[in-house]
């Protein structure tokens, strides 16, 4: 069953989402050549402590990082560590925080220095597909309308949508019902209702959509080793119009 958040729930969830968005923006601003992914993770942990929130990822299923940091052909769930970021890299940061017993979950991809124009286009299209999914997330629509919108934008640009991982409900738990595939026919699945909170997160590949999990049992890479971008927002289904972006540092 898909949880419907109460007004009290949403008051707390807005706090978690606002702080998650703030910390993600701060971490993204620290991404540059010469920095290690472990240093970015330590910065995120420091800011969480200073703001009085906890990582929703650290220890989740045994995950060892405060946030997920994935480079280039890494799709999601990259473990932070000694890897140095270089000029030309693309860096995906996925970050969630727990505040007032609720979770805000969001992700962005940062291009470092001299990145090929096609890679910047991949990032732009992935972010556009996220916004299309959010626009499709309306009360009275069906769940699959979200993924259909994401897929339509990504594939029209010549890219592919990852199928082995998906978005999800989010609230008191990091992963709640429903699962939200980023592809599929429209008009399928549960009807969207006001009060549902969803983490919509397209993962879009430069090449084919096939992926594989590495030996660390976390890091996911594209099978063809071409690059992948990842963007995510936690959103709220409202009475009328597109979903409200909760993980946003500015008014939409």
N, C-alpha and C positions, 0 to 999 in steps of 0.2 A: 504494500500500500504506500502511496506517495504522501508523505507528511504535508499537512497544511499548517503553516506557521501562524501563531496568534500575534496580536499586536505587541504583546510583551516579548514574545520570541523575537520578533522583528526588530524591536528596539535594541536588544542585545546583539542581534546578528549584524545590524548596521555598524555597531562599534567594531566588531571583529573584522568586517569587510573593509571598513575605512582604514583601519590600522594595517591590514594585510596589503591593501593597495599602496599605502604610504611607504611601507617597508620595501615592497617590490620596486617602487619607483626609485628609492634610495639605493638599493642594490644594483639596479640597472644602470644608474649613474656612475657606479664604481667600476663597471665593466670596461676594461681597456687592455691593450697589449702589455704584457709583462706581469699581469696579475694572475695568481693561481686561482683555480676554482675553489680551493680550500680557503683562501683568503676572503673570497666573496661570501662563502658560507659563514666564516667567523664574524664577518661584518654583520650579516643578517642576524646571527645569534645575539650579538652585542646590542643591536637596535631592538630586538624583541625584549631583552632583559630591561633595557632602559625604558621601554614603553609599557612594561608590565604585562606582556602577553607571552604565550608559549607557542613553540612550533607544533603545528598539527601533523608534521611529517616525521620528526625525530622519534625513532623507535616504532613507528607504525609498520607492523609486519616485519620488524627488525631493521627498517631502513636506518642507516647510520648518519645521515646528514640532517642539518636543519632545513635545507631546501634541496630541490633537485636542480642540478646544473648540467645541461647537455650541450655538447659542441658539435656543430657541423652535421655529420651523418648520424649522430645520436638523436633519437626522436624524443624520448622521455626517460625519466628516472635515472639520469646520470648521477653518480656518486661524487660529491666534491672531494678534492684531494690535491695532490701536488702538480697536476697538469697545468702548464702555463698557457695562457691565452695569447694568441699571436695575431698580428695584423692580417686581416682577411678572414678571420674566423667569424662565425655566427654563434651566438651564445644564447641558449634558451634557459630562462630562470623560472622555475615553478615553485610557488611559495604559498603556504597556508598558515594561518595563525588561529589559535584558540583564545577567545576573550569572552568573559561572562558566559562560559559554557557553550558558546557557539563558534562556528568556524567560518572564516572567509578564505577562499581559495582562488588564486589567480596566477597567470603566467604571461610572460612576454619574451620576445626574441630580439636580441640586440646585434647589430652588425658592427664589426670592429674595423675601423680604418678603411683600407682599400678593398672593398668587397665588390665582386663582379656584379654588374647591373642585373643579371638574371637572378642572382641570389637576393638582391634587394627587392626585385619584383616578386620573388617567392614569398618574402616576408609581407610585402604589401597585400598580396592576394590572400594570404592566410589570415591577416587581420581583417580584411574585407569579408572573408567568409565567416569569421566570427560575428561580425556586425550583422551580416545577413541572417545568421542563425538566431541572433537576439531579436531581430526585427520580426522573425517568424514565430517567436515564442510569445503567443498571445492567448489570452483566455478564450476558450472555445475552439482553438486549433488543436490538432493532434500532435503527439510527441514527435512523430516521424517528420513533421513539417520542418522541424529544426535541422535535422540532418540532411534533408533534401535540399534546403537552402544552402547549407555549407557546401555540399557536394557540387551543386550547380555552379557556384562561383569558382570553386577550385578547379573543376574539370574544364570549365569554359576557358580558363587561362592556360590549359595544357598541363596541369599538375594532377597529382593523385592524392586521395584521402586515405589515411591509415584506417584499417578496418579492425585490427586486433585490439585496439584500445579506444576508449570512448569517454564522453562526459558522463555526468552523474548528478543525482540529487546531493545536496549538502545542507547541513544544519548542525544539530548536536553531534553528528558523526560526520567524518570526512567523506564517507561514501554511503549514501542513502539511496533508496529507490527514487527515480528510475535510472536505469542505464540509458545513455543518450548517444546512440551511434551517430557518426558524422556523415552518413550516407543513407540512401534508401528512398523508396517511393513515398510520396506525400500521403496524408490522410490516414495513417495507420497508428495504432497504439492508443494509450490512454488520452482522454481529453485534458488539456491544460486548464488549471483552475487558479483563481487568485489565491495568493498565499503560498504557492509552491516556490521553492528556491532551488535553483539549478546551477550547476557548474558546467557551462558550455565551453568546450575546449577542442577546436579543430587542430589536428596534427596533419600537415600537408607536406607531401614529399615532392622533390624535384623530379624524381624518376617514378618507378613503380611503387605500388602501395605495400608490397611485402616487407615485413620486418622480422627481426629475430632478437631474442634475449641473449645477452652475453653471459660468460661463465661466472660473473659476479652475482648472477641471478636477479639483477636489477636493471642495468643499463640496456636500453632497447636501441638497436641500430637499424637503419634501412638495409635490406638485404643486398641491394646493388651499390651501397656505400655512397650514393648521391645524397645531397643534403635535405634536411627537414626543418620546418619551422613550426612553432607551437605558440598559440595565444589562448588565453582563458579569462573569462569573467564569471563571477557569481552573480546571478540575476534573480529578480523577483517577478513572478507573474502578477500583473495588476489587473484591475477591473476592465480597463479599456486601453488599447494601444499596445505597442511593443513592451517587452519586459524592461523593468528598471534595472540599470546596472548598479549593483551595490558596491562592487570593488572598483570604485572610481574616485579619484582624488579631486575631480571637478564635477560640477553639475553637467549632466548630459544634455 
